[in-house]
Each structure stands twice: as structure tokens, then as C-alpha cells.
Amino acid sequence: MKKDMIFFSEDGKGLTSTSANHIANLAKEMISDMETTLGEMTFFSTTVTLIGGENPNVLNRGADSIEVESVVSQLHKIADAKSLIAWLREGIKAKERMLSEVSAQTLEEYAKIKGIRLEEPPKMGDILTEDEYFASKSIDERCRYYSVETLAATLGKAIHPGGEFADARKALQSKVKKPHDVEGSGRDTLIFTYSPTVEERVVEDVYFRLQAQYRDAQSQLNAMKYECKKAVEESAILAKSEYTREFSAWANGRKLIEAQHAEYIQRRSQEIGGLRIRIPQSLQDIYGIVSDLGKNSKDKSAGSGERPPDEGV
């Protein structure tokens, strides 16, 4: 952006983009007229005479020495006019480029210019895990948890359907109801007799004691797991609450900077829009010539009732 400031005056004098474009168009028209004149220039005259006629008719009059000598100045004038056009066009492009750069400026670029430190958005704090919860307990508490967990799993496996004790109890109940089985036939018939080695009452007593112990162990385990779940949930609530508070503060600060950034872009765009393209000293003469063409155009427009374009100088 700094390199583009060479095109603009510091005193507020110069041409607006509209005026610069108008002058460039006038210079282009002037060049076209001059190049047409030079292109039609000949160094000889042409006449034509009818056979038997006496007075020749001039078809083309060749350039005289003064006109030939003027070619040098005209070519220099064309070159100067082209230089003026190039300068004005580049000035217009520089202004458009500066406006584009300002409108595309990121918040990070603005912060760097203003020396503002952009805070990173807050991150959610760590939430307690089950492993971390139990790791925070004493050796005795952790050992008790593992012991109760193992006991509940062991008892549950034994007394639940498919467990060894549950299956043995079920088999006893079946054999008490049906103490004999027969296999084979005739003289090869085998009779199997099942005789309980323990009273069914004893098995039932042990089974229900195991059930009670399992329920007690499971109840203790559930209580410890509930305390763990409660601690994890409280940790999550605390972390989310803290994050919400920090994010709200961060968002408010960021919105203020974003508002300042938007104001900066608007103000800079207005300043750049008000910049005027200066005419270098080396192009003052050709600028004056082209400007006079514009004034003459104004005079003609005024005579015809048309409104001439605003130069905005």
C-alpha cells in the first residue's frame, strides 16, 4: 500500500479517479487524431488531369518543410500523452488496489498494525475420568473397590443361570423329582439311580445366602460407582461453567476489536476514496494541453446545451 502512495498528492490537490479517467480518455482521443494525421501525411502532392483538359485537379497536397519539421514535436507530444495516460491509469489502479486491500484486511492484520494482541479462544478444561477418580483414592479405598467388584462378579457368575452352582442346584432339583434313568433294553437294560449326597435344604440355604451376599456386594459396588459418576458429572459441570464464563469474556473482547476493525476499514476506505492523483512536474505541460481540450469540449457542450463531464480537479 505504501508503494502506491507515490501517485497521490499530500496537499489534497489533484484529480479524482473520475477526473483522471476523463483526462486519460481525452488524451487517447488526441493521440488518435494526431496519429491519424501523421498516418495520412505524404511528402508529395497528387494531381489529376483529364486528357485534353487544361486545369489539373489536386487530389492530395504533400507536407511542406514546416509540417515535416513538426513531426518531431508531434511524436514527442504523442509520447508525452501516452505517458500521461499510463500515469493516470496506474494511479486509478493503485487506488482500486488500495481499496481492495483494505476491504480484504483480516482481523489479524489489523491487530498487527494496531499492536493489539488477539487472545486465543478459551479451551474446555479437563473433565475428571473414572480412572482419575479412583486414582485419587487411598490404597485401602481402591483395594476395597477392586475386592467388592471381584466378589460381586464371582458370586454373580456362580448363582446366575449358567453358573456352576446354579446349574448344580438345578440338576439336584431335577434328580430329586426323577431319581432313576433307564438306558438300553432287554438283558442290556441299564438303570441309573441318583442319590442326593446333601440335603436339598442345605443347597437352598447356601444358594440364598450367596444371593444375599451378591446383592450386598453389588449394592456396595453400585454405591461406589455412583460416587464416581457423581464426581465425574460435577467435574464436567464445573469445567463447562468455567468455559462458558471464559468464552463469554473472550467473545465480548473479540466483538469490540471486530467493531473497531470494521470502523477502521470504513475510515480508511473513505480516506483512500478521497485521495487525489497528482500530476508529476514532467507531465504538467501535456496535462495542460489535454485539459484545454476538455475546456474546449465544455465550451462546445455549453453551446449545444449538453452537460460536460465533471473533471473534479
C-alpha positions in Angstrom: 0.0 0.0 0.0 2.9 2.4 0.8 4.4 2.0 -2.7 1.1 3.2 -4.2 1.1 6.5 -2.4 3.6 7.8 -4.9 0.6 8.5 -7.2 -1.2 10.7 -4.7 -0.7 14.3 -3.5 -0.2 15.1 0.1 -1.9 18.6 -0.1 -5.2 17.3 -1.4 -4.7 18.8 -4.9 -5.0 16.6 -7.9 -7.6 14.5 -9.8 -10.2 12.2 -8.6 -10.4 8.8 -10.2 -13.3 10.0 -12.4 -11.5 13.1 -13.5 -8.3 11.1 -14.1 -10.2 8.7 -16.3 -11.7 11.6 -18.2 -8.4 13.2 -18.8 -6.9 9.8 -20.0 -9.8 9.5 -22.4 -9.2 13.0 -23.8 -5.5 12.2 -24.2 -6.4 9.0 -26.0 -8.6 10.9 -28.4 -5.9 13.5 -29.0 -3.4 10.7 -29.7 -5.8 9.1 -32.1 -6.3 12.3 -34.0 -2.6 13.0 -34.2 -1.7 9.5 -35.3 -4.4 9.7 -38.0 -2.8 13.0 -39.3 0.7 11.5 -39.2 -0.6 8.3 -40.9 -2.1 10.4 -43.8 1.0 12.5 -44.2 2.7 12.3 -47.6 5.8 14.0 -48.9 4.4 14.6 -52.4 1.3 16.1 -53.9 -1.0 14.3 -56.3 -3.0 15.9 -59.2 -5.1 14.5 -61.9 -5.9 16.0 -65.3 -8.4 14.8 -67.9 -7.0 14.1 -71.3 -7.4 17.2 -73.3 -8.1 19.2 -70.1 -6.1 22.2 -69.1 -6.6 22.7 -65.4 -5.2 19.9 -63.1 -7.2 18.9 -60.0 -5.2 18.5 -56.8 -6.1 15.1 -55.1 -3.5 15.3 -52.3 -1.2 18.0 -51.1 2.1 16.8 -49.7 3.5 18.1 -46.5 5.8 21.2 -46.6 9.0 21.5 -44.7 7.3 23.1 -41.7 4.9 20.2 -41.4 7.7 17.7 -41.8 9.7 19.5 -39.1 6.6 19.4 -36.8 6.6 15.6 -36.9 9.3 15.5 -34.2 7.3 17.6 -31.8 4.1 15.7 -32.6 5.7 12.4 -31.9 7.1 13.7 -28.6 3.6 15.1 -27.8 2.1 11.6 -28.5 4.7 10.0 -26.3 4.0 12.5 -23.5 0.3 11.9 -23.9 0.8 8.2 -23.6 3.0 8.7 -20.5 0.2 10.8 -19.0 -2.4 8.1 -19.8 -0.1 5.4 -18.3 0.4 7.5 -15.1 -3.3 8.2 -14.7 -4.3 4.6 -15.4 -1.8 3.3 -12.9 -2.9 5.9 -10.3 -6.5 4.7 -10.8 -5.5 1.0 -10.4 -3.4 1.9 -7.4 -6.4 3.5 -5.7 -8.6 0.5 -6.6 -5.9 -1.8 -5.3 -5.6 0.0 -2.0 -9.4 -0.1 -1.5 -9.4 -3.8 -2.3 -6.5 -4.4 0.2 -8.3 -2.5 2.9 -11.6 -4.3 2.4 -9.8 -7.7 2.4 -7.8 -6.9 5.5 -8.1 -9.6 8.1 -8.6 -9.1 11.8 -5.1 -10.5 12.4 -3.6 -7.9 10.0 -5.5 -5.1 11.7 -4.3 -6.3 15.2 -0.7 -6.3 14.0 -1.0 -2.8 12.6 -2.5 -1.5 15.9 -0.3 -3.6 18.2 -3.3 -5.5 19.6 -2.7 -8.9 21.0 -5.5 -11.2 19.9 -6.3 -13.7 22.6 -6.8 -17.3 21.6 -10.3 -18.6 22.4 -10.5 -20.5 25.7 -10.5 -24.3 25.7 -12.6 -26.6 27.8 -10.9 -27.6 31.0 -10.1 -31.3 31.7 -13.0 -33.3 33.0 -12.4 -35.9 35.6 -12.4 -39.5 34.3 -13.3 -42.7 36.2 -9.6 -43.8 36.3 -8.6 -40.4 37.7 -11.3 -40.6 40.3 -10.2 -43.9 41.6 -6.6 -42.9 41.3 -7.3 -40.1 43.8 -8.5 -42.6 46.4 -6.4 -44.1 49.2 -4.9 -47.6 48.9 -7.5 -49.1 51.2 -10.4 -47.5 49.3 -9.1 -48.6 45.9 -8.4 -52.1 47.3 -11.9 -52.3 48.7 -13.4 -51.3 45.4 -11.5 -53.9 43.5 -12.3 -56.5 46.1 -16.1 -55.8 46.1 -16.1 -55.6 42.3 -14.4 -59.0 42.1 -16.6 -60.6 44.8 -19.8 -59.4 43.0 -18.6 -60.7 39.7 -17.6 -64.1 41.2 -20.8 -64.6 43.2 -22.9 -63.4 40.3 -21.2 -65.8 37.9 -21.8 -68.7 40.3 -25.5 -68.1 41.1 -26.8 -66.7 37.8 -28.2 -69.1 35.2 -25.4 -70.9 33.5 -23.2 -70.5 36.6 -21.7 -73.7 38.2 -23.6 -73.5 41.5 -26.8 -72.5 39.8 -26.5 -75.4 37.3 -25.7 -77.9 40.1 -28.7 -76.8 42.1 -31.0 -77.1 39.1 -29.6 -80.6 38.4 -30.2 -81.7 42.0 -33.8 -80.5 41.8 -34.3 -82.4 38.6 -32.8 -85.7 40.0 -34.9 -85.4 43.2 -38.0 -85.4 41.1 -36.7 -88.1 38.8 -34.2 -90.3 40.7 -34.0 -93.0 38.0 -33.0 -93.2 34.3 -33.2 -96.2 32.1 -31.0 -96.9 29.1 -31.0 -99.9 26.7 -33.4 -102.8 26.5 -33.7 -106.5 27.4 -30.8 -108.0 29.3 -28.7 -105.0 28.4 -31.0 -102.6 30.1 -29.2 -100.2 32.5 -30.8 -98.5 35.4 -29.2 -95.4 36.7 -30.2 -94.3 40.2 -29.4 -90.8 41.5 -29.0 -90.4 45.3 -28.5 -86.9 46.8 -25.4 -86.6 48.9 -26.6 -83.4 50.5 -30.0 -82.4 51.7 -31.8 -80.1 49.2 -32.5 -77.7 52.1 -28.7 -77.2 52.6 -28.2 -76.4 49.0 -31.1 -73.9 49.0 -29.8 -72.3 52.2 -26.3 -71.9 50.6 -27.8 -70.6 47.4 -29.9 -67.9 49.0 -27.0 -66.9 51.3 -24.9 -66.5 48.1 -27.7 -64.4 46.6 -27.8 -62.2 49.6 -24.1 -61.8 49.6 -24.2 -61.0 45.9 -26.8 -58.4 46.4 -24.9 -56.8 49.2 -21.7 -56.7 47.2 -23.5 -55.4 44.2 -25.1 -52.7 46.3 -21.7 -51.6 47.7 -20.3 -51.6 44.2 -23.2 -49.6 42.9 -22.8 -47.1 45.7 -19.0 -46.6 44.9 -19.7 -46.3 41.2 -22.4 -43.7 41.9 -20.0 -41.6 43.9 -17.6 -41.9 41.0 -20.2 -40.9 38.4 -21.3 -38.0 40.7 -17.8 -36.7 40.9 -17.3 -37.0 37.1 -20.5 -35.2 36.4 -19.7 -32.4 38.9 -16.3 -32.1 37.3 -18.0 -31.7 33.9 -20.4 -29.1 35.2 -17.6 -27.1 36.7 -15.5 -27.3 33.6 -18.4 -26.3 31.3 -19.4 -23.5 33.6 -15.9 -22.1 33.7 -15.5 -22.5 29.9 -18.8 -20.6 29.4 -17.7 -17.8 31.6 -14.3 -17.5 29.9 -15.7 -17.8 26.4 -18.3 -15.1 27.1 -15.5 -12.7 28.3 -13.4 -13.6 25.3 -16.3 -13.2 22.8 -17.1 -9.7 24.2 -13.5 -8.7 23.8 -13.3 -10.1 20.3 -16.6 -8.3 19.3 -15.1 -5.0 20.5 -12.0 -5.5 18.4 -14.1 -6.6 15.4 -16.2 -3.4 15.7 -13.0 -1.3 15.8 -11.7 -3.2 12.8 -14.9 -2.5 10.8 -14.7 1.2 11.7 -11.1 1.3 10.7 -11.9 -0.3 7.3 -14.7 2.2 6.7 -12.5 5.2 7.7 -9.5 4.0 5.6 -11.8 3.4 2.6 -13.1 6.9 3.0 -9.6 8.3 3.2 -8.4 6.3 0.2 -11.5 7.3 -1.8 -10.6 10.9 -1.1 -7.0 10.6 -2.4 -6.3 12.7 -5.5 -3.9 11.6 -8.2 -1.2 14.2 -8.6 0.4 15.2 -11.9 4.2 14.9 -11.9 6.1 18.0 -13.0 7.3 16.3 -16.1 3.7 15.7 -17.3 2.4 19.2 -16.4 2.7 20.6 -19.9 0.9 17.7 -21.6 -1.7 17.7 -18.9 -2.3 21.4 -19.6 -2.7 20.7 -23.3 -5.1 17.8 -22.7 -7.0 19.8 -20.1 -7.5 22.6 -22.6 -9.1 20.1 -24.9 -11.5 19.3 -22.1 -12.3 23.0 -21.6 -12.9 23.4 -25.3 -15.2 20.5 -25.1 -17.0 22.1 -22.3 -17.4 25.3 -24.3 -18.9 23.3 -27.2 -21.2 21.4 -24.9 -22.4 24.6 -23.3 -23.2 26.0 -26.7 -25.1 22.9 -27.6 -26.9 22.6 -24.2 -25.1 19.4 -23.3 -23.6 19.0 -19.8 -19.8 18.3 -19.9 -18.2 15.7 -17.7 -17.0 16.9 -14.3 -13.2 17.0 -14.1 -13.2 17.1 -10.3 -9.8 18.6 -10.1 
